Amino acid sequence: IVCDRSAWHSARFLTAAAASVAGALASSGGAASPLVLCSLSFLVGSRLRVVGLTGGIAVGKSSVSERLRELNIPVIDADQISHSVLKKGKPAHTKVLRAFAGHPGVVTQDGDINRRELRNLVFSDKRLNRVLKGCTHPAIRSEMLRQIARLSLWEGHPLVVLDSPLLFESGSAALCSRTLVVHCDEDKQVARLMRRDGCSEVEARGALSAQMPQKAKMARADACIPNDGTMEQLRERVDDVCRSLLDESRGHVLRAWRG
């Protein structure tokens, strides 16, 4: 189910682990010497498995995340984080207000952000999309790393899932030792989106075309979870993947402690 491609001790993963520890300590007002940070980063890198989960719109990724939570696997939701960093008073909120102040409809009369208008605006303008990412992505990455550190160092979970619709596009896959892609037939994807959002086929296919192609995501993933059948079939596939990842993670922890 999972390809044999180890990334446990890659410099990329350990760097991210060290940053997560530093961020967690900073958020709690703590401090640590470089030696302590290096030791903690090794602990994260050798014991924690971060699995990235992604997929296109209306493929059933949320159902996969829900099943993982039922299996007691902690899931970090990138969408929830992106909403939280844009709350009033947050630095990212202030940056977006300043960057988009000249665009009618984005900033409301009470000084808040009209998320629907903002989404529609950046959806059709790549330059403004990059501007928005520059305002929000640093805060999003910081919160992701803080949660990874909390779940690994404070709560001791050997496996954490990072659920992100833009896992590859945002570079968040660099934090993951494995990546999973949920996918389905494009016609089914379009039909699900039309049913869910009440949009036309033209609008649904337009939304799909604005995303990274499904095949491109699948080509970059370590494992793919098809969702063309029933909900029960999807749950069984998720259970199989979860068992495989946990077995692999436990085996790695044992090897790490044995040296």
Secondary structure, DSSP 8 states (H G I E B T S, - for coil): ---S---TT-HHHHHHHHHHHHHHHHHTT----HHHHHHHHHHHHHH-EEEEEEE-TTSSHHHHHHHHHHTT--EEEHHHHHHHTTSTTSHHHHHHHHHTTTSTTTB-TTS-B-HHHHHHHHHS-HHHHHHHHHHHHHHHHHHHHHHHHIIIIIT--SEEEEE-TTTTTTTGGGG-SEEEEEE--HHHHHHHHHHHH---HHHHHHHHHTS--HHHHHHH-SEEEE-SS-HHHHHHHHHHHHHHHHHHHHHHHHHHHH-
